[in-house]
Amino acid sequence: MIRPILAASLAGAIALSGVAAAQDGATLALAATCATCHGPNGHSQGAIPSLAGRPQARLQAALNDMIEGRRPATIMLKVLAGYRPDEVDAALAWFSRQPPPPATAP
Ligand code: HEC
């Protein structure tokens, strides 16, 4: 009795880890499209804000400010039009988990 249950739960765990891996790959591909402008791993070198290591809620709040017209946006509204909210969530969560950019020299 115990063996089939163990086998079933192991199979479930393996199946779930497969799903997690697939989602990670999809999130990475998604985040790579943002990295075109926001820099590798979200470390921007220029005027575009870095995303790496910043709290997800802060990043989402910045986007909400643009969506609701409280803050100007040159391109992000057009970019956001191409993604579902859950994709934006996944990308922001991924960037917030990346190490922050190294401090710039004075
Ligand atoms: C074509 C370039 C471009 C791409 C691609 C892009 N961004 Fe942006 N992003 C910008 C610019 C420029 C800003 C500054 C606001 C503006 O001018 O629209 C910005 C601002 C932001 C901000 C606000 C940061 C802050 O604190 O001010 C977030 C969060 C953000 N982008 C997330 C994303 C995510 C997530 C993706 C991928 C789904 C993405 N961006 C793709 C150019 C881009």
Backbone and ligand atoms as CSV (ligand in chain L), in Angstrom:
chain,resi,resn,atom,element,x,y,z
A,1,MET,N,N,0.823,-1.210,0.000
A,1,MET,CA,C,0.000,0.000,0.000
A,1,MET,C,C,0.860,1.265,0.000
A,2,ILE,N,N,1.939,1.211,0.792
A,2,ILE,CA,C,2.781,2.406,0.891
A,2,ILE,C,C,3.533,2.665,-0.422
A,3,ARG,N,N,4.006,1.546,-1.025
A,3,ARG,CA,C,4.800,1.724,-2.248
A,3,ARG,C,C,4.060,2.470,-3.361
A,4,PRO,N,N,2.833,2.038,-3.696
A,4,PRO,CA,C,2.148,2.779,-4.781
A,4,PRO,C,C,1.961,4.254,-4.441
A,5,ILE,N,N,1.693,4.533,-3.160
A,5,ILE,CA,C,1.492,5.945,-2.789
A,5,ILE,C,C,2.801,6.717,-2.970
A,6,LEU,N,N,3.901,6.089,-2.510
A,6,LEU,CA,C,5.208,6.731,-2.646
A,6,LEU,C,C,5.532,6.953,-4.128
A,7,ALA,N,N,5.289,5.904,-4.934
A,7,ALA,CA,C,5.583,6.009,-6.367
A,7,ALA,C,C,4.740,7.113,-6.997
A,8,ALA,N,N,3.473,7.170,-6.603
A,8,ALA,CA,C,2.594,8.189,-7.181
A,8,ALA,C,C,3.060,9.585,-6.773
A,9,SER,N,N,3.460,9.731,-5.495
A,9,SER,CA,C,3.854,11.084,-5.090
A,9,SER,C,C,5.198,11.459,-5.707
A,10,LEU,N,N,6.088,10.473,-5.887
A,10,LEU,CA,C,7.357,10.775,-6.569
A,10,LEU,C,C,7.106,11.202,-8.010
A,11,ALA,N,N,6.209,10.448,-8.679
A,11,ALA,CA,C,5.896,10.795,-10.072
A,11,ALA,C,C,5.321,12.204,-10.120
A,12,GLY,N,N,4.488,12.532,-9.143
A,12,GLY,CA,C,3.914,13.876,-9.088
A,12,GLY,C,C,4.984,14.927,-8.898
A,13,ALA,N,N,5.941,14.633,-8.002
A,13,ALA,CA,C,7.005,15.605,-7.734
A,13,ALA,C,C,7.846,15.829,-8.992
A,14,ILE,N,N,8.131,14.731,-9.692
A,14,ILE,CA,C,8.947,14.860,-10.911
A,14,ILE,C,C,8.185,15.649,-11.972
A,15,ALA,N,N,6.884,15.328,-12.113
A,15,ALA,CA,C,6.080,16.053,-13.107
A,15,ALA,C,C,6.048,17.539,-12.769
A,16,LEU,N,N,5.893,17.846,-11.471
A,16,LEU,CA,C,5.827,19.258,-11.065
A,16,LEU,C,C,7.145,19.965,-11.334
A,17,SER,N,N,8.277,19.280,-11.062
A,17,SER,CA,C,9.553,19.945,-11.299
A,17,SER,C,C,9.748,20.184,-12.795
A,18,GLY,N,N,9.198,19.296,-13.624
A,18,GLY,CA,C,9.253,19.513,-15.068
A,18,GLY,C,C,8.508,20.765,-15.458
A,19,VAL,N,N,7.350,20.972,-14.863
A,19,VAL,CA,C,6.566,22.177,-15.136
A,19,VAL,C,C,7.343,23.412,-14.690
A,20,ALA,N,N,7.946,23.323,-13.487
A,20,ALA,CA,C,8.697,24.476,-12.987
A,20,ALA,C,C,9.836,24.819,-13.945
A,21,ALA,N,N,10.535,23.794,-14.443
A,21,ALA,CA,C,11.654,24.044,-15.352
A,21,ALA,C,C,11.157,24.706,-16.633
A,22,ALA,N,N,10.024,24.216,-17.149
A,22,ALA,CA,C,9.486,24.801,-18.384
A,22,ALA,C,C,9.109,26.256,-18.139
A,23,GLN,N,N,8.507,26.532,-16.984
A,23,GLN,CA,C,8.126,27.914,-16.695
A,23,GLN,C,C,9.358,28.802,-16.563
A,24,ASP,N,N,10.414,28.282,-15.922
A,24,ASP,CA,C,11.640,29.070,-15.789
A,24,ASP,C,C,12.194,29.426,-17.160
A,25,GLY,N,N,12.185,28.443,-18.070
A,25,GLY,CA,C,12.687,28.697,-19.417
A,25,GLY,C,C,11.864,29.762,-20.118
A,26,ALA,N,N,10.554,29.672,-19.963
A,26,ALA,CA,C,9.668,30.656,-20.597
A,26,ALA,C,C,9.889,32.035,-19.987
A,27,THR,N,N,10.073,32.094,-18.670
A,27,THR,CA,C,10.291,33.382,-18.006
A,27,THR,C,C,11.605,33.998,-18.457
A,28,LEU,N,N,12.617,33.144,-18.593
A,28,LEU,CA,C,13.926,33.629,-19.037
A,28,LEU,C,C,13.818,34.218,-20.442
A,29,ALA,N,N,13.092,33.527,-21.321
A,29,ALA,CA,C,12.920,34.017,-22.695
A,29,ALA,C,C,12.173,35.345,-22.688
A,30,LEU,N,N,11.196,35.428,-21.797
A,30,LEU,CA,C,10.409,36.653,-21.670
A,30,LEU,C,C,11.286,37.806,-21.164
A,31,ALA,N,N,12.045,37.522,-20.094
A,31,ALA,CA,C,12.890,38.552,-19.497
A,31,ALA,C,C,13.959,39.018,-20.482
A,32,ALA,N,N,14.379,38.114,-21.369
A,32,ALA,CA,C,15.403,38.490,-22.347
A,32,ALA,C,C,14.890,39.590,-23.267
A,33,THR,N,N,13.576,39.596,-23.540
A,33,THR,CA,C,13.035,40.652,-24.401
A,33,THR,C,C,13.099,41.999,-23.676
A,34,CYS,N,N,12.948,42.001,-22.362
A,34,CYS,CA,C,13.046,43.243,-21.588
A,34,CYS,C,C,14.512,43.688,-21.507
A,35,ALA,N,N,15.408,42.688,-21.441
A,35,ALA,CA,C,16.836,42.985,-21.293
A,35,ALA,C,C,17.393,43.724,-22.504
A,36,THR,N,N,16.715,43.644,-23.640
A,36,THR,CA,C,17.143,44.394,-24.825
A,36,THR,C,C,17.307,45.868,-24.457
A,37,CYS,N,N,16.405,46.395,-23.683
A,37,CYS,CA,C,16.469,47.800,-23.274
A,37,CYS,C,C,16.989,47.972,-21.845
A,38,HIS,N,N,16.607,47.042,-20.959
A,38,HIS,CA,C,16.940,47.230,-19.539
A,38,HIS,C,C,18.276,46.616,-19.160
A,39,GLY,N,N,19.001,46.073,-20.145
A,39,GLY,CA,C,20.345,45.569,-19.905
A,39,GLY,C,C,20.346,44.107,-19.494
A,40,PRO,N,N,21.489,43.438,-19.694
A,40,PRO,CA,C,21.591,42.031,-19.319
A,40,PRO,C,C,21.281,41.853,-17.833
A,41,ASN,N,N,20.426,40.918,-17.498
A,41,ASN,CA,C,19.987,40.687,-16.111
A,41,ASN,C,C,19.319,41.898,-15.486
A,42,GLY,N,N,18.944,42.876,-16.305
A,42,GLY,CA,C,18.277,44.062,-15.759
A,42,GLY,C,C,19.242,45.111,-15.254
A,43,HIS,N,N,20.521,44.986,-15.653
A,43,HIS,CA,C,21.531,45.991,-15.286
A,43,HIS,C,C,21.670,46.948,-16.474
A,44,SER,N,N,21.016,48.074,-16.400
A,44,SER,CA,C,21.063,49.022,-17.510
A,44,SER,C,C,22.317,49.887,-17.428
A,45,GLN,N,N,22.879,50.170,-18.593
A,45,GLN,CA,C,24.078,51.027,-18.632
A,45,GLN,C,C,23.723,52.477,-18.919
A,46,GLY,N,N,22.525,52.710,-19.379
A,46,GLY,CA,C,22.192,54.059,-19.834
A,46,GLY,C,C,21.072,54.695,-19.042
A,47,ALA,N,N,20.251,55.468,-19.733
A,47,ALA,CA,C,19.196,56.234,-19.079
A,47,ALA,C,C,17.994,55.368,-18.694
A,48,ILE,N,N,17.855,54.210,-19.331
A,48,ILE,CA,C,16.718,53.330,-19.029
A,48,ILE,C,C,16.935,52.721,-17.641
A,49,PRO,N,N,15.900,52.729,-16.794
A,49,PRO,CA,C,16.119,52.263,-15.415
A,49,PRO,C,C,16.522,50.790,-15.320
A,50,SER,N,N,17.432,50.498,-14.387
A,50,SER,CA,C,17.780,49.111,-14.083
A,50,SER,C,C,16.613,48.479,-13.327
A,51,LEU,N,N,16.398,47.201,-13.544
A,51,LEU,CA,C,15.301,46.487,-12.873
A,51,LEU,C,C,15.827,45.499,-11.831
A,52,ALA,N,N,17.088,45.080,-11.975
A,52,ALA,CA,C,17.622,43.996,-11.148
A,52,ALA,C,C,17.635,44.347,-9.664
A,53,GLY,N,N,17.183,43.385,-8.862
A,53,GLY,CA,C,17.282,43.508,-7.413
A,53,GLY,C,C,16.325,44.503,-6.788
A,54,ARG,N,N,15.419,45.059,-7.571
A,54,ARG,CA,C,14.464,46.018,-7.002
A,54,ARG,C,C,13.174,45.285,-6.637
A,55,PRO,N,N,12.511,45.698,-5.545
A,55,PRO,CA,C,11.313,44.969,-5.127
A,55,PRO,C,C,10.265,44.931,-6.240
A,56,GLN,N,N,9.671,43.747,-6.421
A,56,GLN,CA,C,8.681,43.569,-7.480
A,56,GLN,C,C,7.545,44.587,-7.357
A,57,ALA,N,N,7.114,44.840,-6.116
A,57,ALA,CA,C,5.986,45.765,-5.912
A,57,ALA,C,C,6.341,47.174,-6.390
A,58,ARG,N,N,7.618,47.571,-6.208
A,58,ARG,CA,C,8.046,48.901,-6.652
A,58,ARG,C,C,8.046,48.981,-8.176
A,59,LEU,N,N,8.519,47.909,-8.816
A,59,LEU,CA,C,8.543,47.877,-10.285
A,59,LEU,C,C,7.115,47.933,-10.820
A,60,GLN,N,N,6.221,47.143,-10.198
A,60,GLN,CA,C,4.822,47.126,-10.646
A,60,GLN,C,C,4.190,48.502,-10.425
A,61,ALA,N,N,4.523,49.142,-9.293
A,61,ALA,CA,C,3.955,50.471,-9.007
A,61,ALA,C,C,4.399,51.481,-10.065
A,62,ALA,N,N,5.655,51.365,-10.517
A,62,ALA,CA,C,6.149,52.272,-11.561
A,62,ALA,C,C,5.356,52.069,-12.849
A,63,LEU,N,N,5.089,50.805,-13.178
A,63,LEU,CA,C,4.304,50.523,-14.394
A,63,LEU,C,C,2.870,51.036,-14.234
A,64,ASN,N,N,2.294,50.816,-13.047
A,64,ASN,CA,C,0.922,51.291,-12.809
A,64,ASN,C,C,0.842,52.804,-12.984
A,65,ASP,N,N,1.863,53.519,-12.498
A,65,ASP,CA,C,1.881,54.982,-12.637
A,65,ASP,C,C,1.846,55.384,-14.114
A,66,MET,N,N,2.544,54.628,-14.937
A,66,MET,CA,C,2.535,54.933,-16.379
A,66,MET,C,C,1.173,54.590,-16.982
A,67,ILE,N,N,0.653,53.407,-16.627
A,67,ILE,CA,C,-0.637,52.955,-17.187
A,67,ILE,C,C,-1.747,53.944,-16.821
A,68,GLU,N,N,-1.686,54.456,-15.591
A,68,GLU,CA,C,-2.755,55.345,-15.119
A,68,GLU,C,C,-2.455,56.820,-15.376
A,69,GLY,N,N,-1.381,57.100,-16.127
A,69,GLY,CA,C,-1.108,58.460,-16.575
A,69,GLY,C,C,-0.485,59.379,-15.537
A,70,ARG,N,N,-0.002,58.827,-14.421
A,70,ARG,CA,C,0.633,59.672,-13.399
A,70,ARG,C,C,2.097,59.915,-13.722
A,71,ARG,N,N,2.597,59.162,-14.661
A,71,ARG,CA,C,4.016,59.288,-14.992
A,71,ARG,C,C,4.156,59.137,-16.503
A,72,PRO,N,N,4.998,59.984,-17.144
A,72,PRO,CA,C,5.146,59.862,-18.594
A,72,PRO,C,C,5.866,58.578,-18.978
A,73,ALA,N,N,5.517,58.072,-20.128
A,73,ALA,CA,C,6.188,56.881,-20.647
A,73,ALA,C,C,6.453,57.112,-22.118
A,74,THR,N,N,7.698,56.854,-22.542
A,74,THR,CA,C,8.006,57.002,-23.962
A,74,THR,C,C,7.661,55.716,-24.706
A,75,ILE,N,N,7.971,54.580,-24.095
A,75,ILE,CA,C,7.858,53.311,-24.827
A,75,ILE,C,C,7.154,52.218,-24.044
A,76,MET,N,N,7.190,52.292,-22.689
A,76,MET,CA,C,6.726,51.140,-21.903
A,76,MET,C,C,5.264,50.798,-22.129
A,77,LEU,N,N,4.414,51.762,-22.419
A,77,LEU,CA,C,3.001,51.422,-22.644
A,77,LEU,C,C,2.862,50.583,-23.908
A,78,LYS,N,N,3.678,50.909,-24.901
A,78,LYS,CA,C,3.648,50.115,-26.140
A,78,LYS,C,C,4.196,48.716,-25.873
A,79,VAL,N,N,5.271,48.640,-25.082
A,79,VAL,CA,C,5.845,47.332,-24.746
A,79,VAL,C,C,4.809,46.508,-23.983
A,80,LEU,N,N,4.193,47.115,-22.975
A,80,LEU,CA,C,3.242,46.383,-22.121
A,80,LEU,C,C,2.044,45.858,-22.916
A,81,ALA,N,N,1.680,46.561,-23.977
A,81,ALA,CA,C,0.538,46.124,-24.784
A,81,ALA,C,C,0.766,44.733,-25.376
A,82,GLY,N,N,2.021,44.317,-25.449
A,82,GLY,CA,C,2.329,43.019,-26.051
A,82,GLY,C,C,2.370,41.862,-25.075
A,83,TYR,N,N,2.123,42.125,-23.780
A,83,TYR,CA,C,2.256,41.057,-22.783
A,83,TYR,C,C,1.000,40.927,-21.939
A,84,ARG,N,N,0.711,39.678,-21.505
A,84,ARG,CA,C,-0.384,39.460,-20.547
A,84,ARG,C,C,0.099,39.878,-19.163
A,85,PRO,N,N,-0.819,40.242,-18.266
A,85,PRO,CA,C,-0.410,40.634,-16.907
A,85,PRO,C,C,0.416,39.557,-16.204
A,86,ASP,N,N,0.075,38.267,-16.398
A,86,ASP,CA,C,0.858,37.224,-15.713
A,86,ASP,C,C,2.278,37.141,-16.276
A,87,GLU,N,N,2.459,37.507,-17.552
A,87,GLU,CA,C,3.808,37.514,-18.117
A,87,GLU,C,C,4.618,38.667,-17.523
A,88,VAL,N,N,3.978,39.813,-17.367
A,88,VAL,CA,C,4.666,40.960,-16.755
A,88,VAL,C,C,5.033,40.607,-15.309
A,89,ASP,N,N,4.096,39.986,-14.577
A,89,ASP,CA,C,4.370,39.553,-13.198
A,89,ASP,C,C,5.603,38.660,-13.158
A,90,ALA,N,N,5.635,37.668,-14.059
A,90,ALA,CA,C,6.740,36.698,-14.067
A,90,ALA,C,C,8.059,37.405,-14.375
A,91,ALA,N,N,8.043,38.331,-15.336
A,91,ALA,CA,C,9.275,39.044,-15.694
A,91,ALA,C,C,9.737,39.924,-14.526
A,92,LEU,N,N,8.800,40.644,-13.906
A,92,LEU,CA,C,9.182,41.517,-12.784
A,92,LEU,C,C,9.719,40.692,-11.620
A,93,ALA,N,N,9.083,39.535,-11.360
A,93,ALA,CA,C,9.550,38.669,-10.265
A,93,ALA,C,C,10.972,38.195,-10.567
A,94,TRP,N,N,11.216,37.838,-11.834
A,94,TRP,CA,C,12.549,37.357,-12.206
A,94,TRP,C,C,13.594,38.464,-12.013
A,95,PHE,N,N,13.292,39.676,-12.503
A,95,PHE,CA,C,14.263,40.774,-12.355
A,95,PHE,C,C,14.496,41.104,-10.885
A,96,SER,N,N,13.450,41.044,-10.075
A,96,SER,CA,C,13.632,41.417,-8.665
A,96,SER,C,C,14.513,40.394,-7.945
A,97,ARG,N,N,14.595,39.166,-8.480
A,97,ARG,CA,C,15.464,38.140,-7.865
A,97,ARG,C,C,16.921,38.251,-8.315
A,98,GLN,N,N,17.213,39.062,-9.318
A,98,GLN,CA,C,18.594,39.181,-9.805
A,98,GLN,C,C,19.401,40.083,-8.869
A,99,PRO,N,N,20.721,39.821,-8.772
A,99,PRO,CA,C,21.537,40.697,-7.932
A,99,PRO,C,C,21.506,42.127,-8.474
A,100,PRO,N,N,21.474,43.128,-7.593
A,100,PRO,CA,C,21.436,44.508,-8.079
A,100,PRO,C,C,22.716,44.850,-8.831
A,101,PRO,N,N,22.662,45.857,-9.705
A,101,PRO,CA,C,23.879,46.245,-10.432
A,101,PRO,C,C,24.941,46.723,-9.451
A,102,PRO,N,N,26.223,46.515,-9.773
A,102,PRO,CA,C,27.275,47.020,-8.900
A,102,PRO,C,C,27.194,48.544,-8.816
A,103,ALA,N,N,27.541,49.085,-7.648
A,103,ALA,CA,C,27.503,50.545,-7.501
A,103,ALA,C,C,28.472,51.165,-8.496
A,104,THR,N,N,28.055,52.279,-9.098
A,104,THR,CA,C,28.939,52.920,-10.079
A,104,THR,C,C,30.025,53.712,-9.343
A,105,ALA,N,N,31.199,53.738,-9.932
A,105,ALA,CA,C,32.318,54.448,-9.302
A,105,ALA,C,C,32.027,55.943,-9.274
A,106,PRO,N,N,32.482,56.658,-8.234
A,106,PRO,CA,C,32.206,58.100,-8.149
A,106,PRO,C,C,32.877,58.876,-9.280
L,1,HEC,C1,C,12.123,49.201,-26.214
L,1,HEC,C2,C,12.801,49.331,-24.936
L,1,HEC,C3,C,12.141,48.664,-23.731
L,1,HEC,C4,C,11.733,47.363,-23.606
L,1,HEC,C5,C,11.775,46.235,-24.635
L,1,HEC,C6,C,11.255,47.219,-22.226
L,1,HEC,N1,N,11.370,48.412,-21.559
L,1,HEC,FE1,FE,10.772,48.781,-19.626
L,1,HEC,N2,N,11.302,50.739,-19.844
L,1,HEC,C7,C,11.823,51.314,-20.988
L,1,HEC,C8,C,11.936,52.751,-20.800
L,1,HEC,C9,C,12.489,53.749,-21.814
L,1,HEC,C10,C,11.438,53.013,-19.508
L,1,HEC,C11,C,11.218,54.398,-18.848
L,1,HEC,C12,C,9.756,54.783,-19.047
L,1,HEC,C13,C,9.443,55.141,-20.498
L,1,HEC,O1,O,10.034,56.104,-21.005
L,1,HEC,O2,O,8.589,54.453,-21.118
L,1,HEC,C14,C,11.065,51.733,-18.930
L,1,HEC,C15,C,10.578,51.570,-17.645
L,1,HEC,C16,C,10.279,50.349,-17.070
L,1,HEC,C17,C,9.897,50.151,-15.699
L,1,HEC,C18,C,9.829,51.239,-14.628
L,1,HEC,C19,C,11.147,51.247,-13.880
L,1,HEC,C20,C,11.251,52.424,-12.966
L,1,HEC,O3,O,11.524,52.230,-11.795
L,1,HEC,O4,O,11.095,53.547,-13.410
L,1,HEC,C21,C,9.657,48.827,-15.516
L,1,HEC,C22,C,9.237,48.134,-14.237
L,1,HEC,C23,C,9.876,48.186,-16.788
L,1,HEC,N3,N,10.251,49.134,-17.712
L,1,HEC,C24,C,9.717,46.837,-17.012
L,1,HEC,C25,C,9.889,46.220,-18.259
L,1,HEC,C26,C,9.598,44.829,-18.519
L,1,HEC,C27,C,9.095,43.820,-17.485
L,1,HEC,C28,C,9.871,44.606,-19.845
L,1,HEC,C29,C,9.697,43.328,-20.623
L,1,HEC,C30,C,8.377,42.719,-20.610
L,1,HEC,C31,C,10.345,45.866,-20.394
L,1,HEC,N4,N,10.333,46.823,-19.401
L,1,HEC,C32,C,10.751,46.039,-21.707
L,1,HEC,C33,C,12.206,50.646,-22.139
L,1,HEC,C34,C,11.903,49.316,-22.429
